[in-house]
Amino acid sequence: MHDTITRPGIAQLAGLPSRTAITTTAERTVVAVTGELDLARTDRLASLLGEELDLAPSALVIDLTGLAFCSARGLGVVLDAVSAARAAGVPVAVVAEGRAVLRPIKALGLEGALPLHRTLADATEHHDL
């Protein structure tokens, strides 16, 4: 895997067939995950989200709208990142709209634990972001 991170701006973390893009502005950092969030990617995503939180962004948005599959472990990584962001005082939002993500969130009863938004625009317009 090749990692290229440029701040401020966009980073592409290549993986086949999945990809993670990081967009950093003064207002927020958006981590967009596409493809499949399975066991093979969860450790890397956990590390990446931890690194982003270490940079103390103004706000963190985890965009899962591009996922075709999301494992329970993948949701655990997102939940851990949300908890860490809240503990650090960083406003956080999770964007999810598709069945691949919303179904396991509902099945695991995580609707109340995650600050969910249906679109990136809704998340970024949220009063805390």
C-alpha positions in Angstrom: 0.0 0.0 0.0 1.2 3.5 -0.9 0.4 6.4 1.4 0.5 9.9 0.1 -0.6 12.6 2.5 -0.6 16.3 1.7 -1.9 18.9 4.2 -3.9 20.9 3.5 -5.5 19.1 0.6 -6.4 15.5 -0.5 -4.6 12.3 0.1 -5.3 9.0 -1.6 -4.4 5.8 0.2 -4.4 3.1 -2.5 -5.7 -0.3 -1.9 -7.4 -2.7 -4.3 -10.3 -2.4 -4.9 -10.8 0.0 -2.0 -9.5 3.5 -1.4 -9.4 6.0 1.4 -9.3 9.7 0.6 -8.5 12.4 3.2 -9.5 16.0 2.6 -8.2 18.5 5.1 -9.4 22.1 5.4 -9.3 24.6 8.2 -12.9 23.7 9.0 -12.7 19.9 9.0 -11.0 16.7 8.0 -13.0 14.3 5.9 -11.9 10.7 5.8 -13.8 9.0 2.9 -13.7 5.2 2.7 -14.8 3.4 -0.5 -15.0 -0.2 -1.6 -15.1 -2.8 1.2 -14.3 -2.2 4.9 -13.4 -5.8 5.9 -11.0 -7.4 8.3 -8.1 -6.7 5.9 -8.6 -2.9 6.1 -9.8 -2.3 9.6 -6.4 -2.1 11.3 -5.1 0.4 8.7 -8.3 2.5 9.0 -8.0 2.5 12.8 -4.4 3.7 12.5 -5.3 6.3 10.0 -8.2 7.7 12.0 -5.9 7.8 15.1 -3.3 9.7 13.2 -5.9 12.2 12.0 -7.2 12.8 15.6 -3.6 13.2 16.7 -3.4 16.2 14.4 -6.3 17.8 16.3 -8.6 18.7 13.4 -11.3 21.3 13.9 -13.8 18.6 13.1 -13.7 15.0 11.8 -16.1 13.6 9.3 -16.0 9.9 8.5 -17.7 9.4 5.1 -18.8 5.8 4.5 -21.2 6.5 1.6 -18.8 4.8 -0.9 -18.8 1.5 0.9 -20.1 -1.6 -0.8 -19.5 -3.8 2.3 -18.9 -2.9 6.0 -18.0 -5.6 8.5 -18.9 -5.4 12.2 -15.2 -4.9 13.0 -15.2 -2.0 10.5 -18.1 -0.4 12.5 -16.2 -1.0 15.7 -13.3 1.0 14.3 -15.7 3.8 13.4 -17.3 3.7 16.8 -13.8 3.8 18.5 -12.9 6.8 16.4 -16.1 8.6 17.3 -15.4 7.9 21.0 -11.8 9.1 20.7 -12.9 12.2 18.9 -15.5 13.0 21.5 -13.0 12.4 24.3 -10.5 14.8 22.6 -13.2 17.4 22.2 -13.2 17.1 18.4 -16.7 17.4 16.8 -17.4 14.3 14.7 -19.9 13.1 12.2 -20.4 9.8 10.3 -22.0 9.9 6.9 -23.7 6.7 5.7 -26.6 6.2 3.4 -26.4 2.7 1.8 -27.7 -0.6 3.0 -24.1 -1.9 3.3 -23.5 0.3 6.3 -26.9 1.2 7.6 -28.1 -2.4 7.9 -25.2 -3.5 10.2 -25.6 -0.3 12.2 -29.2 -1.1 12.8 -28.5 -4.8 13.4 -25.9 -3.9 16.1 -28.1 -1.2 17.6 -25.6 1.5 17.0 -28.0 4.2 15.7 -27.8 6.2 19.0 -24.0 5.7 19.4 -23.0 7.2 16.1 -23.6 10.8 15.0 -25.2 9.7 11.7 -25.9 11.9 8.7 -27.2 10.8 5.3 -25.1 13.1 3.2 -21.8 14.9 3.5 -23.6 18.2 3.1 -25.9 17.4 6.0 -22.8 16.5 8.1 -20.9 19.6 7.3 -23.9 21.8 7.9 -24.4 20.3 11.4 -24.1 23.0 14.0 -21.1 21.3 15.8 -19.1 21.0 12.6 
